[in-house]
Amino acid sequence: MTQVTSSTPTETDEHLIAAAGEPIVNITAYTARQKASGYVGGHISHMMGGGEPSLVLSRNRLVWRVPILLTSPSHGTLGVVGNLDVDARTGQLLASPDFADQVKAYAQTLVDRSTS
């Protein structure tokens, strides 16, 4: 005889993704990538852009996590210098206040490595 057991989920096992009638995502991966690329290209460096986003549940919010890529005309893509989250429902960019400084610092590290 097979015994079926049932367990009660704990708070850490479950996360509400969307309430009834609420869309799961309004923003596509393509749009999130465009938003991230526009932001970093306009505010940090024209040599940076968004890579392929991943849909992530972060702090009870669905976000598109967009890797920020540093490129060089002579070396191609040098690497990922950070990640920029885009709210999957609203399209809001979720960058920390020091995001640009962190990205610039890591970008400089990658440039230094590529030239040595």
Secondary structure, DSSP 8 states (H G I E B T S, - for coil): ----------TTT------TT--S-SS-HHHHHHHHHHHHHHHT-TTEEE---EEEEETTEEEEEEEEEEEETTTEEEEEEEEEEEETTT--EE--TTHHHHHHHHHHHHHHHHH-
